[in-house]
Amino acid sequence: MINGNEILKKKYPDFDDESRTPNGIDLRLGKVYVLDDAIEPYPNNFSSYGLYKEDLFDGTPEKDLPKQKEIRPKFMDCYHIEGWSLIPNKVYILEVEDTIKIDNDSIQLYKPRSTLLRAGLSLSTAVGDAGFNGKLSFMCINHGHLPFFLEKGVRFVQLIDFELNGNSITYDGDYQEY
């Protein structure tokens, strides 16, 4: 069952009314990162592709993800706003402003706001597992032909919260903040 506005108000009281939608909560943009593609992989080294070493070699699996560089927001004088200009065909990681704490009886899905889609930006998201506590981040690509400006603090993704029935284990992964 999707948790509606009244349940979401109780579960997530820190979000203001402007962030609330009929069926979810809009999350705001806090930071932008770009994948550090300046580092060339060594021959036969697939780590820059984020593969697990166990997929290629025998041994202990490790995550070896590409490094990310934070992009500082720039001030746009003509609009008197601060934000980021996303150039076409580049992979960006967009991080939300607020830390998200998912209850043990919920899971979450995240969908891009339609404004991003209409502007030619795609947003790839993952499942928010029960018990996750931390900063969410999503992959974004500008598929247009011109740079697209995203304002700092703009609502860019919608959180949809589902009630979890039955027994479940809670998230205890690498991205947990306690």
Secondary structure, 3 states (H helix, E strand, C coil): CECCHHHHHHHCCCCCHHHEECCEEEEEEEEEEEECCCCCCCCCCCHHHCCCHHHCCCCCCCCCCCCEEEECCEEECCCCEEEEEECECCEEEEEECCCEECCCCEEEEEEECHHHHHCCEEEECCCECCCCEECCEEEEEECCCCCEEEECCCEEEEEEEEECCCCCCCCCCCCCCC
